[in-house]
Amino acid sequence: FISFVMNAEIKVPHFFSDHMVLQQNEPITIYGKAHVGETITAFFNEETLHTKADSNGDWSVTFKATKAGGPFEMTLKGTNTLKFTDVYVGEVWFCSGQSNMGWKLENSVNGQEELAHANYEKIKLFTAPRNMSHTEEYDVLKGTWETCTSETAEGFSAVAYFFGRHLYKTYQVPIGLINSSWGGTNIEAWMDATLF
C-alpha cells in the first residue's frame, strides 16, 4: 500500500522548480511521471490543461507560447500537488563545455568584486551535476533553479554569467542560464554520437 501511494504521486525532473525560466515565444512543455491512468491538471499564466498518465506512467502538457514576463506560479495537481513559485518566461541558454566554460566567476579578472555585485532578481542559475551516461537521461541527479546573488553565483561559470548579464542588460527580459560544464572532458562527450 505504501509503495502504491508513493508511485501514484506526480513527479517532475529537477529542472522544473521554483525560480525556473521558461523560453519565451515557444510552446512550454512540462512533463513527468505518475501512476498509470492518473489525471493531472496543470495551471500556468491563466491557462488550465488536463492530461492522463499513459501506460508507462508518463505524462506531459504544453502551454501556449507567451512573451517574456513574470513572476508567475505554476501548479500541477494529481494525487498530490506540486506548486512552483517565482517562475519567469524569458531567454533560456544552455552553457556547456570544458574548463573554459567551467571557469568560476570568482576566479575571473576582478572576480571578487564582480561576485559582490552579482545580484539580479531576473537572472536565474541552474548547475547540472556532473554525471556520465552513455544514454539519454530522463532527469539530472539533483539541482534546482536559483536567483542570481553573490551567494548563488559563487562557483558558477564566469563565461555564462557575463554572457547572461549582457543579455539581461541589453534586452531587459528574464534570463535562465544552465551551466553544464566539465573541465578535461574530451570533445566527443559533448557531441551527438551519430556524428562520429
C-alpha positions as CSV (number, residue, x, y, z in Angstrom):
1,F,0.0,0.0,0.0
2,I,2.8,2.4,0.9
3,S,4.6,1.6,-2.4
4,F,1.4,2.2,-4.4
5,V,0.9,5.6,-2.8
6,M,4.5,6.7,-3.5
7,N,4.2,5.6,-7.1
8,A,0.9,7.4,-7.5
9,E,2.4,10.8,-6.7
10,I,3.1,13.0,-9.7
11,K,6.8,13.8,-10.1
12,V,8.8,16.0,-12.4
13,P,12.5,16.3,-13.3
14,H,14.7,18.5,-11.1
15,F,14.9,21.3,-13.7
16,F,11.2,22.1,-13.1
17,S,11.4,24.0,-9.8
18,D,10.9,27.4,-8.1
19,H,12.8,30.2,-9.9
20,M,12.9,28.5,-13.2
21,V,12.9,30.4,-16.5
22,L,10.8,29.1,-19.5
23,Q,11.6,30.0,-23.1
24,Q,9.6,33.0,-24.4
25,N,7.7,32.8,-27.7
26,E,7.8,29.0,-27.7
27,P,5.2,26.4,-26.6
28,I,6.0,25.4,-23.0
29,T,6.0,21.6,-22.4
30,I,6.0,20.3,-18.8
31,Y,6.3,16.6,-18.2
32,G,6.7,14.0,-15.5
33,K,5.8,10.6,-14.0
34,A,2.6,9.5,-12.3
35,H,0.5,6.4,-11.6
36,V,-0.8,4.8,-14.8
37,G,-4.0,6.5,-15.8
38,E,-3.7,9.2,-13.2
39,T,-5.3,12.5,-14.1
40,I,-3.1,15.6,-14.0
41,T,-4.3,19.2,-14.1
42,A,-1.8,22.0,-14.8
43,F,-2.3,25.7,-14.2
44,F,0.0,28.4,-15.5
45,N,-0.4,32.0,-16.6
46,E,-4.2,31.9,-16.6
47,E,-4.2,28.6,-18.7
48,T,-5.6,25.3,-17.4
49,L,-4.7,22.0,-19.0
50,H,-5.7,18.4,-18.3
51,T,-4.0,15.1,-19.2
52,K,-3.6,11.5,-18.1
53,A,-0.6,9.4,-17.5
54,D,-0.1,6.8,-20.2
55,S,0.6,3.0,-19.7
56,N,4.2,3.8,-18.7
57,G,3.2,6.5,-16.2
58,D,4.5,9.3,-18.5
59,W,2.5,12.5,-19.0
60,S,3.0,15.9,-20.4
61,V,1.2,19.2,-21.0
62,T,2.0,22.0,-23.4
63,F,1.1,25.6,-22.6
64,K,0.8,28.1,-25.3
65,A,3.7,30.3,-26.2
66,T,3.9,33.6,-24.3
67,K,6.0,36.7,-24.2
68,A,8.6,37.4,-21.5
69,G,7.3,38.2,-18.1
70,G,6.8,37.1,-14.5
71,P,6.9,36.2,-11.8
72,F,4.3,33.5,-12.3
73,E,3.1,30.5,-10.3
74,M,2.7,27.0,-11.8
75,T,0.5,24.3,-10.1
76,L,0.4,20.6,-11.1
77,K,-2.3,18.6,-9.4
78,G,-2.8,14.9,-9.3
79,T,-2.9,12.7,-6.2
80,N,-0.5,15.2,-4.8
81,T,0.1,18.9,-5.7
82,L,3.3,20.5,-6.9
83,K,3.5,24.3,-6.8
84,F,6.3,26.3,-8.3
85,T,6.7,30.0,-7.5
86,D,8.8,32.8,-8.8
87,V,8.6,31.4,-12.3
88,Y,9.6,33.6,-15.3
89,V,9.3,33.5,-19.0
90,G,12.3,34.8,-20.9
91,E,15.5,33.6,-22.6
92,V,17.0,30.2,-21.6
93,W,20.6,29.4,-22.5
94,F,22.4,26.0,-22.2
95,C,26.1,26.7,-21.4
96,S,28.3,23.7,-21.8
97,G,31.9,22.8,-22.5
98,Q,35.2,22.1,-20.9
99,S,37.4,24.1,-18.4
100,N,37.0,27.5,-20.2
101,M,33.2,27.2,-19.6
102,G,33.6,25.8,-16.2
103,W,36.0,28.6,-15.0
104,K,34.4,30.1,-11.8
105,L,33.2,33.6,-11.7
106,E,35.2,34.4,-8.6
107,N,38.4,33.4,-10.4
108,S,37.9,35.8,-13.3
109,V,39.5,39.2,-13.6
110,N,38.2,41.3,-10.7
111,G,36.3,38.2,-9.8
112,Q,35.6,39.0,-6.1
113,E,34.3,42.5,-7.0
114,E,32.1,41.0,-9.8
115,L,30.8,38.4,-7.4
116,A,30.0,41.0,-4.8
117,H,27.7,42.8,-7.3
118,A,26.2,39.7,-8.9
119,N,22.6,40.4,-7.6
120,Y,20.0,40.1,-10.3
121,E,16.4,39.2,-9.5
122,K,15.6,38.2,-13.1
123,I,18.7,36.2,-13.8
124,K,18.3,32.6,-12.7
125,L,21.0,29.9,-12.5
126,F,20.9,26.2,-12.7
127,T,24.0,24.0,-12.4
128,A,23.8,20.5,-13.8
129,P,25.6,17.9,-11.6
130,R,28.5,16.0,-13.2
131,N,27.3,12.6,-14.1
132,M,28.4,10.5,-17.0
133,S,26.0,8.5,-19.1
134,H,26.1,6.8,-22.5
135,T,22.4,7.1,-23.0
136,E,19.9,9.9,-22.8
137,E,18.8,10.6,-19.3
138,Y,15.3,11.5,-18.1
139,D,16.5,13.7,-15.3
140,V,19.6,15.1,-13.6
141,L,20.6,13.7,-10.2
142,K,20.0,16.9,-8.4
143,G,19.9,20.6,-8.9
144,T,17.4,23.5,-8.7
145,W,17.0,26.9,-10.2
146,E,18.3,29.8,-8.0
147,T,18.1,33.5,-8.2
148,C,21.4,35.1,-9.1
149,T,23.0,36.5,-6.0
150,S,26.5,36.9,-4.6
151,E,26.0,33.6,-2.8
152,T,24.5,31.5,-5.6
153,A,26.8,32.9,-8.3
154,E,29.9,31.7,-6.4
155,G,31.3,28.7,-8.3
156,F,29.1,29.4,-11.3
157,S,30.6,29.7,-14.8
158,A,32.1,33.1,-15.4
159,V,31.5,32.9,-19.2
160,A,27.9,32.0,-18.7
161,Y,27.4,34.7,-16.0
162,F,28.9,37.6,-18.1
163,F,27.0,36.4,-21.2
164,G,23.7,36.3,-19.3
165,R,24.3,39.6,-17.6
166,H,24.9,41.2,-21.0
167,L,21.7,39.7,-22.4
168,Y,19.7,40.9,-19.5
169,K,21.1,44.5,-19.6
170,T,20.6,44.6,-23.4
171,Y,17.1,43.1,-23.7
172,Q,15.6,43.6,-20.2
173,V,14.0,40.1,-20.1
174,P,14.4,37.3,-17.6
175,I,17.4,35.2,-18.3
176,G,17.9,31.5,-17.4
177,L,21.4,30.1,-17.5
178,I,22.1,26.3,-17.4
179,N,25.7,25.5,-16.6
180,S,26.7,22.0,-17.7
181,S,30.5,22.1,-18.0
182,W,33.3,19.7,-17.1
183,G,37.0,20.5,-17.4
184,G,39.2,17.9,-19.0
185,T,36.4,16.1,-20.8
186,N,37.0,15.1,-24.4
187,I,35.1,16.9,-27.1
188,E,33.2,13.7,-28.2
189,A,31.4,13.7,-24.8
190,W,29.6,16.9,-25.9
191,M,28.7,15.7,-29.4
192,D,25.9,13.6,-30.8
193,A,27.3,10.0,-31.0
194,T,25.8,9.6,-34.5
195,L,28.3,12.3,-35.8
196,F,31.4,10.1,-35.3
